[in-house]
Amino acid sequence: MLLKSKFKLATAVGIVLSILSLLVHLFLANYSAGGITNPSVLKDHVLPFGSRPRPRRLWGPLSTLDHLHPYAEPRKVYPAPAMQNGFIYAKIYGGFEKIQSSICDLVAVARLLNATLVIPEIQATTRAKGISSKFKSFSYLYHEEHFIAALSNDVPIVRGLPKDLREARKKIKFPTVSPKNTATSEYYTTEVLPRLAKSKVIGIIINGGKCLQSILPASLEELQRLRCRVAFHALKFRPEIQSLGSQIVERLRASGRPYLAYHPGLLRDTLAFHGCAELFQDIHTELIQYRRNQMIKRGTVKEQLSVDSVSMKINGSCPLMPEEVGLLLQALGYPSTTIIYLAGSETFGGQRVLIPLRAMYANLVDRTSLCTRRELSDLVGPEAPLSSDTPHPPSPKSEKELIEEWKKAGPRPRPLPPPPARPFYAHEKEGWYGWIGENDTEPDPSPIEFRRQAHRLLWDALDYFVSVQADAFFPGFHNDGSGWPDYSSLVMGHRLYQNSSGITYRPDRRTVVGLFQNVSDHLYHPPRNWTLAARQHLNNSAGIDGIIMSAMMSKPASFLAHPLPECSCRTAKSPAIQSVKDKHGELLFGGEEECPDLIVRSLAKVATKNNEPQNEDYEGELLEDDSSQGMQESDRSDTNKSSEQDEEMDPDD
């Protein structure tokens, strides 16, 4: 009897302990899911945004940069264009980023030479046969009427040459030039201008995305502001692109939450130029090496065909892979439910390289998941049908033909015929990679491939619009050192001009790779402060330190990647910031002029409109942040705030 009572008592104690254990587990799960609010979270770091808080250090604005505002209007005497020296027509080769940069340089050159600019010809659209007849070349991407009207006080622009000059151009009676990426203003005034004055028409062929050096003399400062007016005001996308882009932004924010735009920068040409083939496997490595061999033959690449991709990666010359970007976003504290918009028309490696990032962030979306096929096809417009480049199987033979072949097949007994070759399916032949399974040389682009290249311009333009409007932006590859304009740098420069206080990360790839290398070298005893170190570096890269470091590399290659201080102004009550110059004495940050009264009054109206009761706490904290000069950018690392948001990642995970 005593034994039974002890057994019952032990059973009851076990049941009680199990219930307590279950309650503890439920309590911990509720806490980790955000059911309990941490009392240490400060209100000044959370913005009311829909039904969820919006941490300032993840989504902005940055108080250290909110004194900068866009201002690209002329500062000095800027007479309207008078008597013209002639006409300039241009052919632009390359992708979206090269087109965008080249047009800005062309307008500046036309102003420098006092010439009339003919609407530039985008070769990726002119050689694509059968695309929509509604749009011709320039108008395939941009709003022609707005472009001409917005620059009417800067450069006279016409849609085409006069009839007599057009006929002479067809007979190749006018000279053409193909300037280098680093062509100086003296080159145009001493070599191009005399030829223009003599022939009255000159053609400019642009292959490298630029036709004028990025940093101009101080006497030509107004040309820099003209570049800003072209890139950020005159070059508006055609209404169909803007409308669909606005719809995408609305759909991304439909849940009342912000979104982050991410451009991987995984382009075949970029990977081949920097020798990053070994970061991929099998067929992708062969494709990169083949393109690199082509670049070596053309003289674009001066190095050997085979290079150590690991050393190039450590040197910061290769893009960050998507899984690395996912780990960095986790280190920053972005929850797994963050909405990430994948920008760019090409991601080399396809969906396979995005699998790790999608596993970390399930809300990874792109234009194809946010738009219907009808919406995308309407953007492309009606197109003439083209024959497919997929090989068709031979037509089946009739019974009579088979009998005739059998009779002519030779004496009997006959050996068995070889088994039929494995058929190539459609998905194996589509795209620019299908040839590598059969040939050693890449075939010339087919008409369908030319059309796809034109379509990629539309997708890049659409993603550019969405990325500029994003609440945060993370580049996978920028400042690549090639001297060509790159997509991410153009987006970052536009965001810096339009909204300086927005969150735009500018990671130093060499530092980031060093952080990952530190973990690889200590797999069994990884440093526990890795997350904090990565977070501090990325937070600093979004502030003044990151802008200065990025400007030193990006501005010599592309002015549009860092349009400061020429195209910005500061408010009168802005904090005193020391000017920063490069080794040549050029201003990189600071030294901006004060904003004119018109801009100050408009900013005051916006501030008054936004100063509503539900935002009182936040506005007060903004003023407090601005008045506290002792707060440094490094405070954003939040080393003493390990759980600021209910869904943030724990630094020790």
Secondary structure, 3 states (H helix, E strand, C coil): CHHHHHHHHHHHHHHHHHHHHHHHHHHHHHHHCCCCCCCCCCHHHEEEECCEEEEHHHHCCCCCCCCEEECCCCCCCCCCCCCCCCEEEEEECCCHHHHHHHHHHHHHHHHHCCCEEECCEEHHHHCCCCCCCCCCHHHHCECHHHHHHHCCCCCCEECCCCHHHHHHHHCCCCCEECCCCCCCHHHHHHHHHHHHHHHCEEEEEECCCCCCCCCCCHHHHHHHHHHHHHHHHHCCECHHHHHHHHHHHHHHCCCCCCEEEEECCCCHHHHHHHCCHHHCCHHHHHHHHHHHHHHHHHCCCCCCCCCCHHHHHHCCCCCCCHHHHHHHHHHHCCCCCCEEEECCCCCCCHHHHHHHHHHHCCCEECHHHHCCHHHHHHHHCCCCCCCCCCCCCCCCCCHHHHHHHHHCCCCCCCCCCCCCCCCCCHHHHCCCCHHHHCCCCCCCCCHHHHHHHHHHHHHHHHHHHHHHCCCEEEECCCCCCCCCCCHHHHHHHHHHHHCCCCEECCCCHHHHHHHHHHHHHCCCCCCCCHHHHHHHHHHHHCCHHHHHHHHHHHCCCCHHHCCCCCCEEECCCCCCCCCEECCCCCEEECCCEECCHHHHHHHHHHHHHHCCHHHHHHHHHHHHHHHCCCCCHHHHHCCCCCCCCCCCCCCCC
